[in-house]
Amino acid sequence: DVKVTQSSRYLVKRTGEKVFLECVQDMDHENMFWYRQDPGLGLRLIYFSYDVKMKEKGDIPEGYSVSREKKERFSLILESASTNQTSMYLCASSFPDYNVGAFFGQGTRLTVV
Amino acid sequence: QKEVEQDPGPLSVPEGAIVSLNCTYSNSAFQYFMWYRQYSRKGPELLMYTYSSGNKEDGRFTAQVDKSSKYISLFIRDSQPSDSATYLCASRAGSYQLTFGKGTKLSVIP
């Protein structure tokens, strides 16, 4: 069975903290993605990676960074958490083949207070 | 203009009804089209994907793409309360990025 696992379902952090969100996939996918999902705004791409140590900015990279040291693991880092980063964060992975969609993790609900 | 437009609903139907969910897109380079189902507080789950124009059927679900009108549809036959979820359409042109609609919230009333 396809599996994308995010390290936490719920997180509460304080403003200014450095926050790490971890994602692991067991499907040997080349591509990995981080999205955030907000009511009325839908899914917005933060960063993606198409190979180990490679990363590309998505639509809203400001305030975030990523790390991909191993193929199966993709980390999202909030350098200094702010209240406007309170959101649902979703990790996804896929093969680069055109005819296959991305598979998502269960999501991390992050609240910054 | 957002590249994939989707009516957010909410859409409420009685159990057993045929449901039609729709998206339009603007990027002619899109060739791959997907539908995701997302239950409350869960990640999106890939339901179906299609390439270019045409229909694809999987049980009670049928995905349809009309590239001439840039229209994507998902039909659900004999809808069940367990189909209550948010449905997201997505399109893909290249190897990497998916472009998502904002989702339509569906409620199937017993």
gemmi code that builds the backbone of each chain (N, CA, C; Angstrom):
import gemmi

chains = {
    "A": [
        ("ASP", (0.836, -1.194, 0.000), (0.000, 0.000, 0.000), (0.880, 1.257, 0.000)),
        ("VAL", (0.429, 2.245, -0.733), (1.143, 3.514, -0.815), (1.156, 4.198, 0.542)),
        ("LYS", (2.327, 4.726, 0.933), (2.396, 5.312, 2.257), (3.246, 6.578, 2.257)),
        ("VAL", (2.603, 7.679, 2.654), (3.301, 8.929, 2.918), (2.971, 9.282, 4.358)),
        ("THR", (3.996, 9.371, 5.173), (3.779, 9.572, 6.607), (4.357, 10.906, 7.056)),
        ("GLN", (3.521, 11.685, 7.699), (3.960, 12.949, 8.287), (4.131, 12.753, 9.781)),
        ("SER", (5.154, 13.380, 10.322), (5.593, 13.050, 11.679), (4.569, 13.403, 12.749)),
        ("SER", (3.759, 14.431, 12.522), (2.790, 14.839, 13.540), (1.440, 15.118, 12.900)),
        ("ARG", (0.363, 14.825, 13.600), (-0.968, 15.211, 13.124), (-1.312, 16.629, 13.565)),
        ("TYR", (-0.919, 16.955, 14.806), (-1.216, 18.270, 15.371), (0.038, 18.809, 16.058)),
        ("LEU", (0.282, 20.113, 15.843), (1.414, 20.773, 16.488), (0.964, 22.157, 16.947)),
        ("VAL", (1.429, 22.552, 18.121), (1.220, 23.917, 18.590), (2.591, 24.495, 18.914)),
        ("LYS", (2.921, 25.608, 18.284), (4.227, 26.238, 18.463), (4.050, 27.717, 18.779)),
        ("ARG", (5.081, 28.286, 19.362), (5.034, 29.702, 19.699), (5.652, 30.548, 18.599)),
        ("THR", (5.193, 31.756, 18.484), (5.743, 32.716, 17.525), (7.251, 32.839, 17.720)),
        ("GLY", (7.976, 32.771, 16.602), (9.426, 32.904, 16.641), (10.176, 31.590, 16.738)),
        ("GLU", (9.480, 30.519, 17.061), (10.136, 29.208, 17.148), (10.515, 28.705, 15.763)),
        ("LYS", (11.557, 27.903, 15.723), (11.912, 27.190, 14.490), (11.165, 25.859, 14.510)),
        ("VAL", (10.447, 25.578, 13.422), (9.572, 24.405, 13.395), (10.006, 23.474, 12.274)),
        ("PHE", (10.041, 22.187, 12.581), (10.408, 21.175, 11.594), (9.209, 20.257, 11.359)),
        ("LEU", (8.814, 20.118, 10.108), (7.791, 19.143, 9.736), (8.467, 18.090, 8.867)),
        ("GLU", (8.274, 16.833, 9.274), (8.955, 15.747, 8.588), (7.975, 14.910, 7.777)),
        ("CYS", (8.458, 14.414, 6.654), (7.636, 13.585, 5.784), (8.487, 12.445, 5.245)),
        ("VAL", (7.943, 11.240, 5.304), (8.649, 10.064, 4.795), (7.718, 9.295, 3.872)),
        ("GLN", (8.261, 8.878, 2.722), (7.472, 8.052, 1.801), (8.218, 6.753, 1.540)),
        ("ASP", (7.431, 5.690, 1.320), (8.047, 4.371, 1.157), (7.839, 3.817, -0.244)),
        ("MET", (7.605, 4.720, -1.222), (7.275, 4.276, -2.572), (8.398, 4.514, -3.570)),
        ("ASP", (9.562, 4.947, -3.073), (10.706, 5.209, -3.950), (10.395, 6.299, -4.984)),
        ("HIS", (9.557, 7.247, -4.591), (9.196, 8.335, -5.497), (10.327, 9.348, -5.611)),
        ("GLU", (10.516, 9.851, -6.841), (11.520, 10.893, -7.039), (11.027, 12.256, -6.540)),
        ("ASN", (9.751, 12.534, -6.820), (9.213, 13.863, -6.506), (8.598, 13.894, -5.115)),
        ("MET", (8.840, 14.970, -4.410), (8.151, 15.216, -3.132), (7.768, 16.679, -3.058)),
        ("PHE", (6.662, 16.927, -2.367), (6.052, 18.255, -2.355), (5.607, 18.625, -0.935)),
        ("TRP", (5.630, 19.916, -0.658), (4.971, 20.455, 0.531), (3.948, 21.496, 0.095)),
        ("TYR", (2.713, 21.300, 0.586), (1.619, 22.239, 0.354), (1.108, 22.736, 1.703)),
        ("ARG", (0.467, 23.896, 1.650), (-0.376, 24.280, 2.766), (-1.797, 24.464, 2.237)),
        ("GLN", (-2.760, 24.185, 3.108), (-4.164, 24.247, 2.711), (-4.919, 25.124, 3.686)),
        ("ASP", (-5.560, 26.156, 3.174), (-6.309, 27.098, 3.988), (-7.707, 27.261, 3.412)),
        ("PRO", (-8.692, 27.447, 4.267), (-10.075, 27.620, 3.783), (-10.174, 28.765, 2.788)),
        ("GLY", (-10.820, 28.491, 1.673), (-11.011, 29.515, 0.656), (-9.829, 29.731, -0.269)),
        ("LEU", (-8.678, 29.194, 0.097), (-7.469, 29.383, -0.719), (-7.018, 28.093, -1.390)),
        ("GLY", (-7.529, 26.968, -0.919), (-7.165, 25.699, -1.519), (-5.745, 25.279, -1.173)),
        ("LEU", (-5.210, 24.401, -1.998), (-3.848, 23.897, -1.818), (-2.861, 24.832, -2.511)),
        ("ARG", (-1.847, 25.234, -1.770), (-0.818, 26.095, -2.360), (0.540, 25.434, -2.168)),
        ("LEU", (1.302, 25.392, -3.246), (2.585, 24.705, -3.233), (3.649, 25.599, -2.600)),
        ("ILE", (4.348, 25.052, -1.610), (5.398, 25.813, -0.923), (6.746, 25.532, -1.580)),
        ("TYR", (7.121, 24.249, -1.617), (8.366, 23.806, -2.227), (8.146, 22.411, -2.797)),
        ("PHE", (8.965, 22.066, -3.770), (9.011, 20.679, -4.202), (10.448, 20.274, -4.505)),
        ("SER", (10.628, 18.967, -4.577), (11.956, 18.410, -4.822), (11.813, 17.267, -5.806)),
        ("TYR", (12.649, 17.246, -6.828), (12.568, 16.182, -7.824), (13.728, 15.204, -7.705)),
        ("ASP", (14.595, 15.429, -6.710), (15.706, 14.507, -6.494), (16.354, 14.864, -5.161)),
        ("VAL", (17.173, 13.962, -4.682), (17.880, 14.227, -3.425), (18.712, 15.501, -3.571)),
        ("LYS", (18.654, 16.332, -2.556), (19.380, 17.599, -2.476), (18.904, 18.641, -3.490)),
        ("MET", (17.894, 18.343, -4.272), (17.346, 19.312, -5.222), (16.053, 19.870, -4.666)),
        ("LYS", (15.833, 21.157, -4.894), (14.606, 21.775, -4.433), (14.238, 22.920, -5.376)),
        ("GLU", (12.948, 23.154, -5.466), (12.445, 24.239, -6.287), (11.373, 24.983, -5.490)),
        ("LYS", (11.349, 26.298, -5.611), (10.315, 27.082, -4.949), (8.979, 26.867, -5.638)),
        ("GLY", (7.962, 26.824, -4.814), (6.610, 26.785, -5.327), (6.016, 28.179, -5.374)),
        ("ASP", (4.731, 28.266, -5.088), (4.035, 29.546, -5.202), (4.231, 30.442, -3.983)),
        ("ILE", (4.479, 29.846, -2.801), (4.536, 30.645, -1.567), (5.707, 30.202, -0.692)),
        ("PRO", (6.961, 30.346, -1.152), (8.099, 29.840, -0.370), (8.554, 30.745, 0.774)),
        ("GLU", (8.056, 31.980, 0.828), (8.578, 32.935, 1.804), (8.311, 32.459, 3.228)),
        ("GLY", (9.342, 32.469, 4.034), (9.225, 32.060, 5.428), (9.459, 30.580, 5.652)),
        ("TYR", (9.728, 29.847, 4.555), (9.924, 28.400, 4.639), (11.250, 28.016, 3.980)),
        ("SER", (11.793, 26.897, 4.407), (12.881, 26.253, 3.683), (12.636, 24.752, 3.736)),
        ("VAL", (13.398, 24.009, 2.952), (13.217, 22.560, 2.898), (14.580, 21.881, 2.879)),
        ("SER", (14.509, 20.591, 3.177), (15.724, 19.784, 3.144), (15.375, 18.395, 2.640)),
        ("ARG", (16.190, 17.905, 1.707), (16.007, 16.521, 1.238), (17.381, 15.883, 1.133)),
        ("GLU", (17.782, 15.231, 2.202), (19.075, 14.568, 2.271), (18.992, 13.106, 1.828)),
        ("LYS", (17.810, 12.528, 1.946), (17.582, 11.148, 1.491), (16.332, 11.126, 0.612)),
        ("LYS", (16.295, 10.166, -0.268), (15.206, 10.114, -1.248), (13.842, 10.019, -0.578)),
        ("GLU", (13.762, 9.285, 0.518), (12.464, 9.020, 1.124), (11.988, 10.114, 2.081)),
        ("ARG", (12.823, 11.079, 2.369), (12.496, 12.039, 3.427), (12.578, 13.479, 2.919)),
        ("PHE", (11.552, 14.245, 3.246), (11.492, 15.651, 2.805), (11.000, 16.470, 3.988)),
        ("SER", (11.811, 17.410, 4.418), (11.496, 18.190, 5.612), (11.148, 19.619, 5.245)),
        ("LEU", (10.154, 20.134, 5.922), (9.769, 21.550, 5.778), (10.163, 22.273, 7.058)),
        ("ILE", (10.821, 23.413, 6.891), (11.313, 24.168, 8.046), (10.710, 25.560, 8.030)),
        ("LEU", (10.090, 25.912, 9.139), (9.625, 27.288, 9.341), (10.704, 27.976, 10.173)),
        ("GLU", (11.418, 28.878, 9.564), (12.596, 29.464, 10.191), (12.244, 30.224, 11.473)),
        ("SER", (11.177, 30.965, 11.436), (10.715, 31.725, 12.602), (9.189, 31.794, 12.499)),
        ("ALA", (8.534, 30.877, 13.181), (7.089, 30.703, 12.999), (6.326, 31.995, 13.309)),
        ("SER", (5.318, 32.254, 12.487), (4.448, 33.401, 12.714), (2.996, 32.935, 12.691)),
        ("THR", (2.117, 33.730, 13.248), (0.711, 33.311, 13.365), (0.075, 33.104, 11.993)),
        ("ASN", (0.548, 33.797, 10.968), (-0.043, 33.596, 9.639), (0.433, 32.305, 8.966)),
        ("GLN", (1.261, 31.555, 9.664), (1.645, 30.234, 9.185), (0.819, 29.126, 9.842)),
        ("THR", (-0.151, 29.512, 10.633), (-1.122, 28.545, 11.142), (-1.903, 27.995, 9.962)),
        ("SER", (-1.858, 26.661, 9.790), (-2.445, 26.074, 8.584), (-2.382, 24.557, 8.670)),
        ("MET", (-2.992, 23.922, 7.677), (-2.829, 22.486, 7.464), (-1.699, 22.323, 6.451)),
        ("TYR", (-0.686, 21.524, 6.819), (0.448, 21.284, 5.931), (0.369, 19.849, 5.407)),
        ("LEU", (0.498, 19.731, 4.105), (0.362, 18.433, 3.449), (1.609, 18.125, 2.647)),
        ("CYS", (2.130, 16.938, 2.879), (3.253, 16.431, 2.106), (2.716, 15.472, 1.052)),
        ("ALA", (3.352, 15.435, -0.102), (2.938, 14.513, -1.163), (4.173, 14.005, -1.891)),
        ("SER", (4.016, 12.867, -2.557), (5.111, 12.344, -3.364), (4.558, 11.739, -4.646)),
        ("SER", (5.409, 11.634, -5.660), (4.971, 11.046, -6.933), (6.183, 10.603, -7.738)),
        ("PHE", (5.930, 9.725, -8.692), (6.911, 9.453, -9.724), (6.889, 10.614, -10.714)),
        ("PRO", (7.951, 10.769, -11.494), (7.930, 11.835, -12.493), (7.092, 11.492, -13.722)),
        ("ASP", (6.623, 10.237, -13.823), (5.809, 9.869, -14.980), (4.583, 10.752, -15.071)),
        ("TYR", (4.231, 11.077, -16.283), (3.153, 12.024, -16.486), (1.795, 11.468, -16.069)),
        ("ASN", (1.624, 10.161, -16.115), (0.271, 9.648, -15.966), (-0.048, 9.160, -14.564)),
        ("VAL", (0.702, 9.619, -13.594), (0.435, 9.184, -12.234), (0.288, 10.414, -11.351)),
        ("GLY", (-0.703, 10.408, -10.501), (-0.907, 11.526, -9.606), (-0.014, 11.434, -8.389)),
        ("ALA", (-0.095, 12.454, -7.550), (0.670, 12.489, -6.314), (-0.131, 11.848, -5.184)),
        ("PHE", (0.585, 11.270, -4.230), (-0.031, 10.657, -3.057), (0.294, 11.518, -1.833)),
        ("PHE", (-0.713, 11.738, -1.033), (-0.585, 12.659, 0.096), (-0.476, 11.942, 1.432)),
        ("GLY", (0.191, 12.609, 2.354), (0.152, 12.202, 3.747), (-1.128, 12.662, 4.413)),
        ("GLN", (-1.240, 12.377, 5.695), (-2.484, 12.659, 6.415), (-2.586, 14.113, 6.853)),
        ("GLY", (-1.517, 14.861, 6.710), (-1.562, 16.277, 7.056), (-1.101, 16.563, 8.476)),
        ("THR", (-0.526, 17.740, 8.657), (-0.160, 18.250, 9.979), (-0.888, 19.564, 10.195)),
        ("ARG", (-1.690, 19.605, 11.232), (-2.393, 20.839, 11.574), (-1.499, 21.620, 12.523)),
        ("LEU", (-0.909, 22.705, 12.021), (0.007, 23.532, 12.809), (-0.710, 24.784, 13.284)),
        ("THR", (-0.624, 25.025, 14.574), (-1.146, 26.257, 15.160), (0.028, 27.011, 15.770)),
        ("VAL", (0.181, 28.272, 15.360), (1.229, 29.128, 15.914), (0.564, 30.170, 16.807)),
        ("VAL", (0.975, 30.183, 18.067), (0.323, 31.091, 19.029), (1.290, 32.172, 19.501)),
    ],
    "B": [
        ("GLN", (-5.819, 35.154, -13.409), (-6.836, 34.103, -13.419), (-6.202, 32.787, -12.986)),
        ("LYS", (-6.839, 32.153, -11.993), (-6.343, 30.871, -11.539), (-6.496, 29.857, -12.651)),
        ("GLU", (-5.528, 28.945, -12.755), (-5.512, 28.045, -13.906), (-6.566, 26.956, -13.839)),
        ("VAL", (-7.004, 26.581, -12.642), (-8.065, 25.589, -12.491), (-9.148, 26.189, -11.595)),
        ("GLU", (-10.351, 26.278, -12.122), (-11.471, 26.858, -11.384), (-12.452, 25.761, -11.010)),
        ("GLN", (-12.931, 25.848, -9.772), (-13.855, 24.824, -9.288), (-14.858, 25.490, -8.363)),
        ("ASP", (-16.127, 25.196, -8.560), (-17.177, 25.758, -7.708), (-17.045, 25.151, -6.312)),
        ("PRO", (-16.905, 25.982, -5.273), (-16.673, 25.432, -3.934), (-17.885, 24.786, -3.285)),
        ("GLY", (-19.077, 25.006, -3.879), (-20.282, 24.459, -3.271), (-20.669, 25.290, -2.049)),
        ("PRO", (-21.213, 24.687, -0.987), (-21.370, 23.239, -0.834), (-22.507, 22.681, -1.692)),
        ("LEU", (-22.382, 21.393, -1.994), (-23.367, 20.686, -2.776), (-23.983, 19.621, -1.879)),
        ("SER", (-25.302, 19.612, -1.803), (-26.003, 18.674, -0.942), (-26.988, 17.877, -1.789)),
        ("VAL", (-26.902, 16.535, -1.732), (-27.762, 15.680, -2.550), (-28.329, 14.564, -1.686)),
        ("PRO", (-29.474, 13.996, -2.081), (-29.993, 12.843, -1.342), (-29.256, 11.575, -1.729)),
        ("GLU", (-29.196, 10.638, -0.827), (-28.578, 9.353, -1.096), (-29.190, 8.716, -2.342)),
        ("GLY", (-28.320, 8.155, -3.189), (-28.786, 7.513, -4.418), (-28.771, 8.423, -5.629)),
        ("ALA", (-28.580, 9.717, -5.425), (-28.570, 10.659, -6.541), (-27.288, 10.510, -7.365)),
        ("ILE", (-27.360, 10.998, -8.593), (-26.161, 11.115, -9.430), (-25.558, 12.494, -9.168)),
        ("VAL", (-24.276, 12.504, -8.861), (-23.579, 13.755, -8.551), (-22.679, 14.123, -9.723)),
        ("SER", (-22.686, 15.386, -10.064), (-21.798, 15.905, -11.108), (-20.932, 17.002, -10.516)),
        ("LEU", (-19.625, 16.798, -10.549), (-18.660, 17.777, -10.047), (-17.836, 18.257, -11.230)),
        ("ASN", (-17.578, 19.553, -11.288), (-16.985, 20.113, -12.500), (-15.854, 21.092, -12.213)),
        ("CYS", (-14.926, 21.154, -13.152), (-13.840, 22.134, -13.125), (-13.608, 22.643, -14.535)),
        ("THR", (-13.095, 23.850, -14.611), (-12.604, 24.364, -15.885), (-11.139, 24.744, -15.706)),
        ("TYR", (-10.396, 24.690, -16.789), (-8.989, 25.056, -16.713), (-8.636, 25.948, -17.887)),
        ("SER", (-7.539, 26.666, -17.746), (-7.190, 27.655, -18.777), (-5.894, 27.322, -19.507)),
        ("ASN", (-5.072, 26.454, -18.937), (-3.764, 26.165, -19.517), (-3.880, 25.034, -20.541)),
        ("SER", (-3.683, 25.359, -21.809), (-3.816, 24.363, -22.873), (-2.753, 23.266, -22.780)),
        ("ALA", (-1.694, 23.500, -22.018), (-0.631, 22.509, -21.895), (-1.005, 21.361, -20.952)),
        ("PHE", (-2.058, 21.539, -20.168), (-2.475, 20.461, -19.266), (-2.885, 19.241, -20.088)),
        ("GLN", (-2.326, 18.094, -19.679), (-2.651, 16.858, -20.382), (-3.158, 15.773, -19.440)),
        ("TYR", (-2.844, 15.903, -18.176), (-3.185, 14.874, -17.203), (-4.107, 15.497, -16.170)),
        ("PHE", (-5.162, 14.760, -15.856), (-6.219, 15.304, -15.013), (-6.562, 14.304, -13.925)),
        ("MET", (-6.695, 14.815, -12.714), (-6.898, 13.955, -11.575), (-8.052, 14.441, -10.712)),
        ("TRP", (-8.670, 13.524, -10.022), (-9.655, 13.848, -8.990), (-9.193, 13.254, -7.670)),
        ("TYR", (-9.251, 14.093, -6.650), (-8.917, 13.680, -5.291), (-10.150, 13.824, -4.416)),
        ("ARG", (-10.233, 12.953, -3.433), (-11.272, 13.034, -2.414), (-10.590, 13.312, -1.091)),
        ("GLN", (-11.126, 14.270, -0.346), (-10.542, 14.618, 0.944), (-11.619, 14.623, 2.017)),
        ("TYR", (-11.493, 13.701, 2.947), (-12.369, 13.702, 4.108), (-11.869, 14.739, 5.102)),
        ("SER", (-12.765, 15.172, 5.978), (-12.447, 16.218, 6.935), (-11.218, 15.839, 7.772)),
        ("ARG", (-10.279, 16.761, 7.861), (-9.064, 16.615, 8.675), (-8.154, 15.469, 8.204)),
        ("LYS", (-8.293, 15.101, 6.928), (-7.406, 14.082, 6.373), (-6.716, 14.637, 5.125)),
        ("GLY", (-5.680, 13.928, 4.659), (-5.039, 14.324, 3.417), (-5.856, 13.907, 2.213)),
        ("PRO", (-5.674, 14.561, 1.060), (-6.383, 14.159, -0.160), (-5.967, 12.754, -0.596)),
        ("GLU", (-6.938, 12.043, -1.137), (-6.728, 10.668, -1.603), (-6.986, 10.638, -3.103)),
        ("LEU", (-6.034, 10.101, -3.862), (-6.200, 10.053, -5.307), (-7.330, 9.093, -5.682)),
        ("LEU", (-8.328, 9.622, -6.399), (-9.474, 8.813, -6.818), (-9.267, 8.274, -8.232)),
        ("MET", (-9.013, 9.191, -9.145), (-8.913, 8.786, -10.554), (-8.000, 9.752, -11.285)),
        ("TYR", (-7.385, 9.256, -12.354), (-6.655, 10.161, -13.232), (-6.920, 9.766, -14.678)),
        ("THR", (-6.906, 10.753, -15.555), (-7.129, 10.524, -16.979), (-6.114, 11.316, -17.776)),
        ("TYR", (-5.903, 10.848, -18.980), (-4.994, 11.531, -19.895), (-5.783, 12.080, -21.075)),
        ("SER", (-5.559, 13.347, -21.374), (-6.158, 14.026, -22.515), (-7.676, 13.938, -22.441)),
        ("SER", (-8.338, 13.805, -23.551), (-9.801, 13.799, -23.555), (-10.342, 12.390, -23.413)),
        ("GLY", (-11.602, 12.318, -22.996), (-12.247, 11.020, -22.923), (-12.788, 10.719, -21.542)),
        ("ASN", (-13.303, 9.506, -21.408), (-13.909, 9.066, -20.160), (-13.089, 7.954, -19.533)),
        ("LYS", (-13.190, 7.876, -18.204), (-12.617, 6.743, -17.485), (-13.575, 6.370, -16.364)),
        ("GLU", (-13.851, 5.093, -16.251), (-14.838, 4.640, -15.275), (-14.176, 3.728, -14.256)),
        ("ASP", (-14.590, 3.896, -12.986), (-14.100, 3.024, -11.927), (-15.234, 2.844, -10.930)),
        ("GLY", (-15.945, 1.742, -11.070), (-17.076, 1.492, -10.177), (-18.154, 2.537, -10.358)),
        ("ARG", (-18.490, 3.221, -9.296), (-19.548, 4.250, -9.348), (-19.030, 5.595, -9.854)),
        ("PHE", (-17.744, 5.699, -10.097), (-17.135, 6.967, -10.462), (-16.768, 6.981, -11.948)),
        ("THR", (-17.063, 8.107, -12.607), (-16.657, 8.320, -13.991), (-16.008, 9.685, -14.099)),
        ("ALA", (-14.788, 9.717, -14.625), (-14.094, 10.976, -14.880), (-14.164, 11.261, -16.369)),
        ("GLN", (-14.409, 12.515, -16.677), (-14.565, 12.916, -18.084), (-13.747, 14.178, -18.327)),
        ("VAL", (-13.040, 14.217, -19.456), (-12.265, 15.392, -19.840), (-12.661, 15.797, -21.247)),
        ("ASP", (-12.979, 17.070, -21.415), (-13.259, 17.627, -22.737), (-12.232, 18.726, -22.980)),
        ("LYS", (-11.188, 18.404, -23.714), (-10.110, 19.371, -23.920), (-10.544, 20.521, -24.815)),
        ("SER", (-11.497, 20.281, -25.681), (-11.930, 21.357, -26.579), (-12.571, 22.492, -25.807)),
        ("SER", (-13.271, 22.148, -24.727), (-13.902, 23.187, -23.910), (-13.169, 23.398, -22.601)),
        ("LYS", (-12.094, 22.661, -22.370), (-11.280, 22.767, -21.150), (-12.152, 22.531, -19.920)),
        ("TYR", (-12.832, 21.409, -19.943), (-13.817, 21.086, -18.917), (-13.500, 19.702, -18.362)),
        ("ILE", (-13.497, 19.597, -17.017), (-13.221, 18.321, -16.343), (-14.430, 18.000, -15.476)),
        ("SER", (-14.877, 16.758, -15.518), (-16.050, 16.374, -14.724), (-15.802, 15.070, -13.983)),
        ("LEU", (-16.441, 14.948, -12.841), (-16.491, 13.686, -12.099), (-17.949, 13.399, -11.803)),
        ("PHE", (-18.400, 12.212, -12.217), (-19.764, 11.782, -11.940), (-19.730, 10.663, -10.910)),
        ("ILE", (-20.624, 10.751, -9.953), (-20.762, 9.706, -8.945), (-22.177, 9.169, -9.045)),
        ("ARG", (-22.282, 7.887, -9.367), (-23.604, 7.252, -9.448), (-23.972, 6.645, -8.102)),
        ("ASP", (-25.282, 6.555, -7.851), (-25.780, 5.922, -6.625), (-24.986, 6.447, -5.415)),
        ("SER", (-24.988, 7.747, -5.240), (-24.168, 8.364, -4.196), (-24.543, 7.842, -2.802)),
        ("GLN", (-23.529, 7.721, -1.964), (-23.665, 7.179, -0.617), (-23.235, 8.232, 0.410)),
        ("PRO", (-23.738, 8.148, 1.634), (-23.269, 9.086, 2.674), (-21.751, 9.063, 2.843)),
        ("SER", (-21.133, 7.918, 2.589), (-19.669, 7.818, 2.705), (-18.952, 8.591, 1.606)),
        ("ASP", (-19.679, 9.061, 0.592), (-19.082, 9.911, -0.442), (-18.983, 11.368, 0.007)),
        ("SER", (-19.568, 11.684, 1.146), (-19.508, 13.056, 1.660), (-18.062, 13.429, 1.959)),
        ("ALA", (-17.570, 14.429, 1.254), (-16.157, 14.819, 1.339), (-15.978, 16.056, 0.468)),
        ("THR", (-14.778, 16.569, 0.467), (-14.412, 17.617, -0.490), (-13.685, 16.968, -1.652)),
        ("TYR", (-14.098, 17.326, -2.861), (-13.502, 16.755, -4.075), (-12.669, 17.823, -4.770)),
        ("LEU", (-11.423, 17.463, -5.035), (-10.477, 18.389, -5.652), (-10.130, 17.888, -7.048)),
        ("CYS", (-10.207, 18.771, -8.036), (-9.683, 18.418, -9.344), (-8.253, 18.955, -9.454)),
        ("ALA", (-7.458, 18.320, -10.285), (-6.072, 18.746, -10.459), (-5.639, 18.461, -11.889)),
        ("SER", (-4.718, 19.278, -12.367), (-4.198, 19.106, -13.721), (-2.685, 19.186, -13.699)),
        ("ARG", (-2.093, 18.577, -14.695), (-0.630, 18.499, -14.727), (-0.153, 18.620, -16.154)),
        ("ALA", (0.852, 19.478, -16.382), (1.403, 19.630, -17.723), (2.744, 18.920, -17.840)),
        ("GLY", (3.593, 19.080, -16.867), (4.934, 18.515, -16.944), (5.145, 17.436, -15.907)),
        ("SER", (6.396, 17.223, -15.562), (6.741, 16.117, -14.678), (6.494, 16.399, -13.211)),
        ("TYR", (6.345, 17.644, -12.842), (6.396, 17.960, -11.431), (5.076, 18.423, -10.843)),
        ("GLN", (4.683, 19.614, -11.202), (3.666, 20.270, -10.420), (2.254, 19.916, -10.851)),
        ("LEU", (1.427, 19.727, -9.836), (-0.015, 19.662, -10.029), (-0.613, 21.032, -9.753)),
        ("THR", (-1.618, 21.388, -10.521), (-2.388, 22.601, -10.246), (-3.767, 22.169, -9.786)),
        ("PHE", (-4.161, 22.592, -8.593), (-5.408, 22.141, -7.982), (-6.502, 23.189, -8.077)),
        ("GLY", (-7.742, 22.720, -8.205), (-8.877, 23.571, -7.922), (-9.026, 23.696, -6.413)),
        ("LYS", (-9.925, 24.582, -5.974), (-10.068, 24.819, -4.543), (-10.934, 23.778, -3.855)),
        ("GLY", (-11.595, 22.929, -4.617), (-12.386, 21.871, -4.014), (-13.862, 22.191, -3.926)),
        ("THR", (-14.681, 21.148, -4.084), (-16.133, 21.260, -3.909), (-16.525, 20.365, -2.745)),
        ("LYS", (-17.214, 20.942, -1.772), (-17.658, 20.154, -0.609), (-19.002, 19.501, -0.920)),
        ("LEU", (-19.043, 18.187, -0.832), (-20.238, 17.407, -1.147), (-20.787, 16.772, 0.127)),
        ("SER", (-22.093, 16.886, 0.314), (-22.787, 16.176, 1.393), (-23.856, 15.297, 0.766)),
        ("VAL", (-23.841, 14.010, 1.104), (-24.869, 13.076, 0.652), (-25.734, 12.754, 1.850)),
        ("ILE", (-26.998, 13.136, 1.748), (-27.909, 13.041, 2.891), (-28.653, 11.704, 2.870)),
        ("PRO", (-28.600, 10.930, 3.961), (-29.294, 9.626, 3.984), (-30.800, 9.787, 3.846)),
    ],
}
model = gemmi.Model(1)
for chain_id, residues in chains.items():
    chain = gemmi.Chain(chain_id)
    for i, (resn, *xyz) in enumerate(residues, 1):
        res = gemmi.Residue()
        res.name, res.seqid = resn, gemmi.SeqId(i, " ")
        for name, pos in zip(("N", "CA", "C"), xyz):
            atom = gemmi.Atom()
            atom.name, atom.element = name, gemmi.Element(name[0])
            atom.pos, atom.b_iso = gemmi.Position(*pos), 0.0
            res.add_atom(atom)
        chain.add_residue(res)
    model.add_chain(chain)
structure = gemmi.Structure()
structure.add_model(model)
structure.setup_entities()
